[in-house]
Amino acid sequence: RRVLFRSQKIISICMLMTIALSCGCIEENISKLDGKIISITGEISLIGNAPFSYLTIRGPENTTILLKNLSKEQQTFYKNKVGKIVTIEGRFEIISKQTADKKHRIKDYVLIVDN
């Protein structure tokens, strides 16, 4: 029984270390794309409630990327594609936000679509 508990503990620690290490790799890979023109294939989704809803695409490593600078025609087109897989090209940006007390940082991923 004791051996079983120790092996479960070791497996749990190994899983946590694997997750922690992989998160750093994902962040590093995404940060290399900052400022570059890229083409992303992913699922379109609509986040939020009207009038504050945003179109997003699920990008590499399952990240949510906000779509900006869409024309009215593009907005209508992509709203009709919600839940479907599409390919969009634009300039990828990482916007870093910090709380007023400077204790926490949030990174927003944005794709600025060319019209």
TAGIWO-V101906 format. One record per residue. N is the residue number from 0. SS is DSSP state (@ for helix, = for strand, . for the rest). PHI is phi as a letter, one per 30 degrees, with the letter a starting at -180 (NA if undefined). PSI is psi in whole degrees, -180 to 180 (* if undefined). Layout:
# TAGIWO-V101906
((N,SS,PHI,PSI) (N,SS,PHI,PSI))
This chain:
# TAGIWO-V101906
((0,.,NA,-41) (1,@,d,-40) (2,@,d,-41) (3,@,d,-44) (4,@,d,-44) (5,@,d,-41) (6,@,d,-37) (7,@,d,-39) (8,@,d,-43) (9,@,d,-43) (10,@,d,-42) (11,@,d,-44) (12,@,d,-43) (13,@,d,-41) (14,@,d,-43) (15,@,d,-41) (16,@,d,-40) (17,@,d,-45) (18,@,d,-45) (19,@,d,-43) (20,@,d,-39) (21,@,d,-32) (22,@,d,-40) (23,@,d,-38) (24,@,d,-42) (25,@,d,-48) (26,@,d,-41) (27,@,d,-43) (28,@,d,-42) (29,@,d,-38) (30,@,d,-23) (31,.,d,-20) (32,.,d,-10) (33,.,e,124) (34,.,i,-1) (35,.,c,151) (36,=,d,122) (37,=,b,164) (38,=,c,123) (39,=,c,132) (40,=,c,125) (41,=,a,-177) (42,=,d,131) (43,=,d,139) (44,=,b,160) (45,=,c,122) (46,=,c,137) (47,.,j,178) (48,.,c,151) (49,.,d,140) (50,.,c,12) (51,.,c,38) (52,.,c,151) (53,=,b,142) (54,=,d,135) (55,=,b,165) (56,=,b,140) (57,=,d,114) (58,.,c,-154) (59,@,d,146) (60,@,h,31) (61,@,i,32) (62,.,d,150) (63,=,c,124) (64,=,c,124) (65,=,d,134) (66,=,c,126) (67,=,b,161) (68,.,i,33) (69,.,d,138) (70,.,d,168) (71,@,e,-40) (72,@,d,-42) (73,@,d,-40) (74,@,d,-46) (75,@,d,-43) (76,@,d,-49) (77,@,d,-29) (78,@,d,-33) (79,.,d,-12) (80,.,c,10) (81,.,e,130) (82,.,j,-5) (83,.,c,159) (84,=,d,127) (85,=,b,167) (86,=,c,129) (87,=,b,140) (88,=,c,141) (89,=,a,-177) (90,=,c,124) (91,=,d,133) (92,=,b,146) (93,=,c,122) (94,=,c,118) (95,=,c,128) (96,=,c,148) (97,=,b,143) (98,.,d,162) (99,.,d,-35) (100,.,d,2) (101,.,i,29) (102,.,c,-25) (103,.,b,147) (104,=,b,145) (105,=,b,137) (106,=,c,127) (107,=,c,136) (108,=,c,127) (109,=,b,139) (110,=,c,113) (111,=,d,109) (112,=,d,135) (113,.,d,140) (114,.,d,*))
